[in-house]
Amino acid sequence: MLTDKIKPDTAALSLIREGVRHMQGYVPGEQPIQTDLIKLNTNENPYPPSPAVLEALRAITSDALRRYPPPMSQPLRTCIAEIYDVPVSGVFCGNGSDEILALCTRAYVEKGRKIGYFDPSYSLYPVLASIAESDTVEVTLGDRFSWVDPPLDAGMDLFFLTNPNAPTGMRFPMDRIALFCERFDGVVLIDEAYVDFAEEDCLTLCRRYANVILSRSLSKSYSLAGLRVGYAIGSPALIQALDTIKDSYNLDIVAQRLAVAALTDQAYMQNGVRRIRKTRAWFEKEMIARGFALYPSETNFVWCKPPSGLSAPLYVEALRLRNILVRHFTAERLAPFVRITIGLDTHMEQLLRETDAILEEKHD
Ligand SMILES: Cc1ncc(COP(=O)(O)O)c(C=O)c1O
């Protein structure tokens, strides 16, 4: 009987790879079921995706669903290659940019070599390194989370460079990034998940240096976090390595078609980005006026420290009680800060009203 074969949990545990048994998985921001919350905790875009995306969704036939999708997402790669004027052989498409980051750890890092990244930056990197059983080099950012040159002789095969950085929202100086890419003899993955909100991107660096690969996301600027599409641009040799190890059909047909529709409507994306940047500029001034310390954001979120007397965890909890979700990280250096996604103007107005009430209560 089948039940005879079920082992007690402790025995089953021994079946799991040692490294996985002891590792901490990635902790995503909360995705609540409750729908009446103002959700400013996972850097989603408050505007709907381009109408062309919904049109493409409606045009999907049952025949398209019945068949396997193009294995290399060819139409999508061609679309991206045309937008950025790069060869199709220099474009890769992933199931979210997260998949691209994971594939990089498997494609470029030799056994016994290391994976580097800044601390703080995207908290997925150490998890991916754990899964790949690679040691890590954490390069601690300077005062005010500013750029520090990563070491060149630390045994790293891959360096994840988030630009603009998360969760701080700040962009690093282009000349320092370029110099590092030139000197480093491993692969530099520049994670540009937020770059459409920034003043400058690193596309020129992946044209100039064969060891540089960019990853980008449709989750933020294109309002398609639910679709799970990211893409990478790099030298054909780096891209081909990702192709070799990816799942056969890593992007489903819906994702491929809708991503083409979204990317083709660049004007819509740019317009949405302009609105978010405008809201961000206004919101930053309002928060500074209330005594918050802010970092210069080039993303769709702000990184801020509440005024003295109001701790970040207390502020986050008080907002939560008022149905507003923002993000708090518990790591020691991050704990005094709060990350707030830029939502609709009405969301930010509500957040400011609640913040005033919280600050008022604090003085009672
Ligand atoms: C820095 C950074 N890179 C990558 C991602 C993942 O993006 P995607 O939704 O394309 O997997 C995120 C998501 O929040 C991020 O903050």
The ligand as a MOL file (V3000), in Angstrom:
LIG
                    3D

  0  0  0     0  0            999 V3000
M  V30 BEGIN CTAB
M  V30 COUNTS 16 16 0 0 0
M  V30 BEGIN ATOM
M  V30 1 C 16.9320 44.8390 -8.3300 0
M  V30 2 C 15.9100 43.8950 -8.8380 0
M  V30 3 N 16.2430 43.0500 -9.8120 0
M  V30 4 C 15.3510 42.1650 -10.3110 0
M  V30 5 C 14.0740 42.1100 -9.8150 0
M  V30 6 C 13.1370 41.0540 -10.3330 0
M  V30 7 O 12.3930 41.5000 -11.3910 0
M  V30 8 P 11.4350 40.5120 -12.1900 0
M  V30 9 O 10.0590 40.8090 -11.7410 0
M  V30 10 O 11.6840 40.8800 -13.6360 0
M  V30 11 O 11.8620 39.1100 -11.9190 0
M  V30 12 C 13.6790 42.9690 -8.8010 0
M  V30 13 C 12.3110 42.8820 -8.2560 0
M  V30 14 O 11.8800 43.5540 -7.3930 0
M  V30 15 C 14.6240 43.8820 -8.2950 0
M  V30 16 O 14.2960 44.7090 -7.2890 0
M  V30 END ATOM
M  V30 BEGIN BOND
M  V30 1 1 1 2
M  V30 2 1 2 3
M  V30 3 2 2 15
M  V30 4 2 3 4
M  V30 5 1 4 5
M  V30 6 1 5 6
M  V30 7 2 5 12
M  V30 8 1 6 7
M  V30 9 1 7 8
M  V30 10 2 8 9
M  V30 11 1 8 10
M  V30 12 1 8 11
M  V30 13 1 12 13
M  V30 14 1 12 15
M  V30 15 2 13 14
M  V30 16 1 15 16
M  V30 END BOND
M  V30 END CTAB
M  END
